[in-house]
């Protein structure tokens, strides 16, 4: 499902003395099947943008195109239930949204609410609990008897149970330890590839954006200012700092290594593995030279 925002503006409490403009002239498209990261400093507008992806917020200016569905500022939106079935959002701390007495019932809740039969909803619960890396035995447990990381996986299974075409991730690793963060991001990347999902990652983690995304969009002070591949975005350190962002740790480390070597590597490395390979190539060239 393609997503496109055209000249979108949004104000909280529009038309009241408390009006606060959060977005203006937001204009970009996300192609179906891509992994798109949206980054920006706190208050840049990225969290407000994500709520337009399934019409939780409706623009006060411009248009939002969600596949064949269009939300236009000033016009009443219809059939939003169908849109929200196709676009699932995993909010920060999604485990706080759990409420049923068993994991099985929690995962089944969304599909049942959208008219799926009980048999199909149960089949999805059994399939997805394994897909998110949990044993089938947890289905009959209370979600509140699980660890924090397990609860988060259950909440994610509940979003996936609606079989969305697009999954939006709002700081999905918040509060997890480093190992849990990597496991969670690897899981989403696996799901992205296996299910052919359009994945939108809204994050402050430059490392996650660098490692997983096909494209990166930078939000700054309520509008989008820069877009490109991770290598293009993180090669332009000057622009990043202009927008109050720092490159990933590995890019900063590469800068220091290049200073010690007195020589620039041929490309910006986005992961530790890439940097190790580039340095090995450089050392080999030095020996052969």
BELUR-V807224 format. One record per residue. N is the residue number from 1. RES is the residue in one small letter. SS is DSSP state (H for helix, E for strand, C for the rest). PSI is psi as a letter, one per 30 degrees, with the letter a starting at -180 (999 if undefined). OMEGA is omega in whole degrees, -180 to 180 (* if undefined). Layout:
# BELUR-V807224
N:RES:SS:PSI:OMEGA, N:RES:SS:PSI:OMEGA
This chain:
# BELUR-V807224
1:x:C:k:176, 2:x:C:k:175, 3:x:E:k:179, 4:x:E:k:173, 5:x:E:k:-178, 6:x:E:j:176, 7:x:E:h:-175, 8:x:E:k:170, 9:x:E:l:178, 10:x:E:k:176, 11:x:E:k:171, 12:x:E:k:180, 13:x:C:h:-178, 14:x:C:k:177, 15:x:C:g:178, 16:x:C:l:177, 17:x:C:f:-178, 18:x:C:g:-178, 19:x:C:k:178, 20:x:E:j:-178, 21:x:E:k:-177, 22:x:E:f:-180, 23:x:E:k:171, 24:x:E:k:176, 25:x:E:h:176, 26:x:E:k:-171, 27:x:E:j:177, 28:x:E:l:179, 29:x:E:k:176, 30:x:E:j:-178, 31:x:C:k:179, 32:x:C:k:175, 33:x:C:f:-178, 34:x:C:l:175, 35:x:E:j:-174, 36:x:E:k:173, 37:x:E:k:174, 38:x:E:j:-177, 39:x:E:l:179, 40:x:C:l:179, 41:x:C:l:178, 42:x:C:k:-179, 43:x:C:g:-178, 44:x:C:f:180, 45:x:C:g:-175, 46:x:H:e:179, 47:x:H:e:176, 48:x:H:e:178, 49:x:H:e:-174, 50:x:H:f:-179, 51:x:C:f:173, 52:x:C:f:-175, 53:x:C:f:172, 54:x:C:g:172, 55:x:C:g:168, 56:x:C:e:169, 57:x:C:k:179, 58:x:C:k:-174, 59:x:C:k:172, 60:x:C:f:173, 61:x:E:k:173, 62:x:E:a:-175, 63:x:E:k:173, 64:x:E:k:179, 65:x:E:k:-178, 66:x:E:j:-171, 67:x:C:b:179, 68:x:C:g:-175, 69:x:E:k:-179, 70:x:E:k:174, 71:x:E:k:-175, 72:x:E:k:179, 73:x:C:k:176, 74:x:C:f:179, 75:x:C:k:-178, 76:x:C:k:179, 77:x:C:k:-180, 78:x:C:l:176, 79:x:C:h:-180, 80:x:H:f:180, 81:x:H:e:179, 82:x:H:e:179, 83:x:H:e:-175, 84:x:H:f:174, 85:x:H:f:-176, 86:x:H:f:-178, 87:x:E:j:-178, 88:x:E:k:179, 89:x:E:k:172, 90:x:E:j:-177, 91:x:C:l:172, 92:x:C:k:180, 93:x:C:h:-178, 94:x:H:f:179, 95:x:H:f:178, 96:x:H:f:-179, 97:x:H:f:179, 98:x:C:k:-178, 99:x:C:f:-176, 100:x:C:l:-176, 101:x:C:f:175, 102:x:C:l:177, 103:x:H:e:-179, 104:x:H:e:-178, 105:x:H:e:-179, 106:x:H:e:180, 107:x:H:e:-178, 108:x:H:f:-172, 109:x:H:e:-177, 110:x:H:e:179, 111:x:H:e:179, 112:x:H:e:180, 113:x:H:f:179, 114:x:C:g:172, 115:x:C:g:177, 116:x:C:k:180, 117:x:C:l:-180, 118:x:H:e:-180, 119:x:H:e:-180, 120:x:H:e:179, 121:x:H:e:179, 122:x:H:e:178, 123:x:H:e:178, 124:x:H:e:179, 125:x:H:e:-179, 126:x:H:e:180, 127:x:H:e:-171, 128:x:H:f:-180, 129:x:H:e:177, 130:x:H:e:-179, 131:x:H:e:179, 132:x:C:g:171, 133:x:C:g:178, 134:x:C:k:179, 135:x:C:l:-177, 136:x:H:f:-178, 137:x:H:f:-177, 138:x:H:f:-177, 139:x:H:e:-177, 140:x:H:g:176, 141:x:C:l:171, 142:x:C:k:178, 143:x:H:f:-177, 144:x:H:f:174, 145:x:H:f:-177, 146:x:C:l:174, 147:x:C:l:-180, 148:x:H:e:179, 149:x:H:e:178, 150:x:H:e:178, 151:x:H:e:180, 152:x:H:e:179, 153:x:H:e:177, 154:x:H:e:180, 155:x:H:e:178, 156:x:H:e:176, 157:x:H:e:178, 158:x:H:e:176, 159:x:H:e:-178, 160:x:H:f:-179, 161:x:C:f:178, 162:x:C:g:178, 163:x:C:h:-180, 164:x:C:l:172, 165:x:C:f:-178, 166:x:E:k:173, 167:x:E:k:-178, 168:x:E:k:-176, 169:x:E:j:-179, 170:x:E:j:-179, 171:x:C:h:-170, 172:x:C:f:-178, 173:x:C:g:-179, 174:x:C:k:176, 175:x:C:f:180, 176:x:C:l:175, 177:x:C:l:-176, 178:x:H:e:179, 179:x:H:e:179, 180:x:H:e:178, 181:x:H:e:-179, 182:x:H:e:179, 183:x:H:e:-179, 184:x:H:e:-179, 185:x:H:e:176, 186:x:H:e:178, 187:x:H:e:179, 188:x:H:e:-180, 189:x:H:e:177, 190:x:H:e:178, 191:x:H:e:179, 192:x:H:e:-177, 193:x:H:e:-175, 194:x:H:e:-175, 195:x:H:f:-179, 196:x:C:h:-177, 197:x:C:k:161, 198:x:E:k:-175, 199:x:E:k:179, 200:x:E:j:-178, 201:x:E:j:176, 202:x:E:j:-169, 203:x:C:l:170, 204:x:C:f:-177, 205:x:C:j:178, 206:x:H:e:-179, 207:x:H:e:180, 208:x:H:e:178, 209:x:H:e:-179, 210:x:H:e:-172, 211:x:H:e:-168, 212:x:H:f:-169, 213:x:C:k:170, 214:x:C:e:-179, 215:x:E:l:178, 216:x:E:k:174, 217:x:E:k:178, 218:x:E:k:172, 219:x:E:k:179, 220:x:E:k:177, 221:x:C:h:171, 222:x:C:g:178, 223:x:E:l:178, 224:x:E:k:-172, 225:x:E:f:-175, 226:x:E:k:178, 227:x:E:k:178, 228:x:E:a:175, 229:x:C:l:177, 230:x:H:e:-178, 231:x:H:e:178, 232:x:H:e:-177, 233:x:H:e:-174, 234:x:H:f:172, 235:x:H:f:-176, 236:x:C:i:-175, 237:x:H:e:-179, 238:x:H:e:179, 239:x:H:e:178, 240:x:H:e:-177, 241:x:H:f:174, 242:x:H:e:-180, 243:x:C:g:175, 244:x:C:h:177, 245:x:C:l:175, 246:x:C:k:176, 247:x:C:l:177, 248:x:C:l:-180, 249:x:H:e:-176, 250:x:H:e:178, 251:x:H:e:177, 252:x:H:e:178, 253:x:H:e:178, 254:x:H:e:178, 255:x:H:e:-179, 256:x:H:e:178, 257:x:H:e:-180, 258:x:H:e:177, 259:x:H:e:179, 260:x:H:e:-179, 261:x:H:f:-174, 262:x:C:g:-175, 263:x:C:k:179, 264:x:C:k:174, 265:x:C:l:-173, 266:x:C:f:-178, 267:x:C:l:174, 268:x:C:k:-179, 269:x:C:k:-175, 270:x:C:f:179, 271:x:C:l:177, 272:x:H:e:-179, 273:x:H:e:179, 274:x:H:e:-179, 275:x:H:e:179, 276:x:H:e:180, 277:x:H:e:-179, 278:x:H:e:179, 279:x:H:e:178, 280:x:H:e:178, 281:x:H:e:-180, 282:x:H:e:-180, 283:x:H:e:178, 284:x:H:e:178, 285:x:H:e:-179, 286:x:H:e:179, 287:x:H:e:-178, 288:x:H:e:179, 289:x:C:999:*
